[in-house]
Amino acid sequence: MTNLIRSVGDSTLVQQSKTSFFASTSLQSDVVMRCYDWATTVRNNNGCIVSGFSSPMERDVLHFLLKGSCPIVIVLARRLYHVIPEECRPAVDQGRMLIAYTCNQQRQSHRSAMARNQYIADTCDRLVFASITEQSSLYPLTQLFMGQAEIL
C-alpha cells in the first residue's frame, strides 16, 4: 500500500498481514449471517482488515470490527473526510485504524470505487468476498483473483 495519497491514523498498519473484505450491495440472508460470523471471528485477531467499507454489508462488518481489537484500514474511493467519523475516532486514537485514500475526487464514483477495490486486492495477502453473483460489479475482481479469493 504505497500509493496512498493522504491518511489519518497509524500508517504502519499497512506493513502487517492484511485481509481484504468485499461485499456487494445486495446479499441473501444466509450470506449476511456468514459475514457477521466471519467479522465476529476476526475482530480480535492480529491481522489487519482492509476494505472501503462502503457497501451496507461492509459497513456492518466495520461495526463488528470496531467492537474488537484488530487493526483496520479504510481505503476511501474519494478524498479524505473533513472530520473523522465519530465511531472511528477511538480506533484511530488507539492506533489501530488507518483511514486513507488513493483518489482525490470529492465524491466516490463507480470508477474510483473499482480502482480502490483493485488497489486493495493487489496489496492484501488474503481476499475475502461475500457471495458474489455474475451481476455484481465485484465479479470481475473475483475472477482476476480466482485462486486467492475466499467466498463466504
N, C-alpha and C positions, 0 to 999 in steps of 0.2 A: 504494500500500500504506500507507494512512494509518490503517487501523483496527486495527493491531496492538496488542494489549494489553501485551505484555511481550516482550522479546527479549534474546538474548545474542549478541554479535558486532558486526560493523560495520553499523550501521543505515543508513549512506549507500549501501549496495549497492542498495537499493530505488530509488535515483534513476537507476540505469543502465538501458540497454535490457535487457528481461527476456524470456526464453523459458521457457514452462512445459513440463513433461513429465508426461504422464499415461499410466498403463498399468493395464489390468485385471489381476486376479489370475491368470487363466489365458490363456496365449498359445500359438500354434502355433510350432514350432521355427524356421520361416523368419522369423517376426516377431521372435523372440528375437535372431537374428543381425543383423537390421536395426537393432534397438535398440542392440546392442553396437557396431555400426559407427557409428551416429549419435553415441553417447556418446564414442567414441574420436575422432571428428571434432571435436566441440565442446569437449572438455575443456581445450583450450589457447586457446580463443577469448576475446575480451574481454567478450562478452555474458554476462549473469548468467542462470543456470539456476535456475528456481524449481519446487518440487514439494513434495508432502507426503512423498515418499519412503517410502510405507507399504506398497505392494504389493511382492511379491517382485521384479518387474522394475524398479520404481522404486528399490528398494534396490540392485540390481545396477548400475543406471546411476549411482547415487551413488558406488559403489566406483570405477567408471571415472573419474568426475569428480574425485574426491579425489586421483587419481594425476596430474591435470593442474594447470592454474593458473587456470582460470576461476572467477569468483565464483559462489557457491552460496547460495541461500536455501531453508531448510527451513521450511515452514509446517505446524505441527502442528495436528491437529484435537482437541487436548486441551491441558491446561496444560503449561507448560514442564517439561522434565526437571529432576530434582533435581541430577543430575550429567550434565555434557556427555558424550556417548558418546566413548570413547577414540579411535575412528577420526576423529572430527570435531575434536578438540582442536587438532591442528596447523593446520587450515584456519581455525579461529576465531582462534588466536594470530597467524596470518599476516595477519589482516584480510580474508580472502576468503570468509568464511562468516557468515551470519546465521541463527540459529535463533529462530523466533518462533511465536506462537500467537495465534489470534483467538477461542478458546473456552476458558473456564476450567473445563471438566469434568475430572474425574480421569482418565477413560479415553475413548478415541476411540469414538464411536458412528457408526452409519451416517449419522444426521442431521448430526452435526458434521463428518464427512468430506465429505458433499455440500456443506455450507455452505463449508467450507475450499476445496474444488475450485472452487466458483463464485467465491469471492473471488480465488483465484489467476488464474482465467481472465479475470475482469474487470480485473485490474491488470497483466496481461502484454501485451507488444507482439506476441508470436508464440506460438501454441499448437501443441504437438506431442503427438500421441496415438499410442500403439502401436495396432495394428489393433484396432478396437473392433467388437464384434458388437451386434446389437439387444438381446441379453440382458444386456449389461454395464450396470452402474449409471452408467458414464460416457457411455453412448449419448445421453441427453438433452442433455448438455453439448456433445457434438459437433454435435448438430442445432442447438442455440442459436447456436453459433459457426461454422456451416457454411462461410461464406466465408473465415474466418480460420484454420480448423483445418487442420493438415498431418497426414496419416495416414501412419505408417511402414509 
